[in-house]
Amino acid sequence: MSDVKLKVEVAVTSSDHARGLQNRYTLGENEGMLFVFPDERTRSFWMRSTPLQLSIAYCSANGQIIDVKDMNPFDDSSVVSNGMAKYAIEANKGWFDKNGISIGDQIAWQHDTVLFKKVGKNG
């Protein structure tokens, strides 16, 4: 399998983080949002005011995917990472599965693109 790319908007500031993909009704097939945090810790996201069906991948400081979860539109429930995360990537629901991206894979990002690299026997 070749590496997979996702075009992203990058959210770095706390106001960017809070706004996220709220009030968006469309997201391109291979588009998403990368959240970059100043530290690595347990992360929590919710879908208040977000009408899209999304999946989220939490990633450690070294770029390893530690968790992938689905999120439902307008849901105020917290979707908590299963470990310490410095990055979070939101994409259309099912995007990670559709592209064979899973826990243990690596990310690298530059400007507005995240590159997913398969790790292990299938990579």
N, C-alpha and C positions, 0 to 999 in steps of 0.2 A: 504494500500500500504506500502511495506517495503521501507526502505531507499535505495537510489540509490548511487552508487559509480562511480567516474570517475578517471582514472589514468591520472596524469598530469605531465608535465614538469613545474617547477616553475621558473618564470622570476622575479627576484628581483632588479637587477641593471638596470640603465638606458640603457646600451647597450643591455641587455637581452630584455628589453621592446621594443627597436627600432627594434631588429631582429625578435622577435616573431616567427611566423610560416612562414616567408617569404621563398620562394624557396622550399617549401615542396610540394610534389605531392601526398603523402599519409598520412593518419592519421587513426589509428585503430578505430574500431567502438566505443569503450568506452575509448577513449583517448582524451586528450586536453592539453591546456596550462592555467596555473593560473598565472595571473599578480598580484603582490603584490606591492603596492605603499606606500611611507612613510606617506602620508597624505590622507585625504578624501576631494575630490573636484569633480567637473564635469569632466568627462573623455571623451576622443575622440580617436577613433581608425580608421584606414583606412586599405586598402588591397593591397597597392602597393607591387608588386613583390610576391604576395601570390596567387597561382593558385587554392587553395582549396575553396570550398563553406563552409562558416562557420556561426555559430550562436554565439553570445556573450551575456553573462549574466553579468550585472554590479551589484556589491554588496556593501552595506554600511559597515562601520567599524565594526558593530555588526554582520555582516554575513548575513544580510537579502538581498535577491534578490530584486533589485529595478527596473530592466529593463531587457528585453530579446529582442534582435534584430537579424535579419539575415544580412549577409554581402556577397557581390558578389566578385568573383575573380578579381584581378587586378584593383579594383575600388579605385580611389583616393579620393572619397567623404568621408567626415568625418561622422562617426557613433557615435553620441554624446549621453551620458547617460542622462536620464531624471531626474537626481538628483545627489546627492553627493555620490561618490563611492571611496572605498579604494581598492577594488579587481575587477578584470575582469576575466572571464573564457571563453575561446574559445573552441568550440567543433565542430564536423561536423554539417553542416546545418541541422536543424530539430531535433537535439539530445535532446534538452530540452523538446520540445513538445512530442516527442516519449516516453520520460521517465516521462512525467507528471510533469515536473519541471516548476514552474511559479513564477510570482512576489509574494513576501511575504514569499516564502519558505526560509529556512535557510541553510547555508553552514557551514561546519567545515572542516578543512584540517590538515593533518599531513603528513609530508614528501612528498610523491608523490601521495597522494590520497585526493580527495575532496569528502566529504559525503554530500549529499543533503537530507534534512529532510523536509517532507511535513508539512505545518502548516495549521491549520483550520479544517473545517468539514470533508475533505477528507483525512486528514493525519493520 
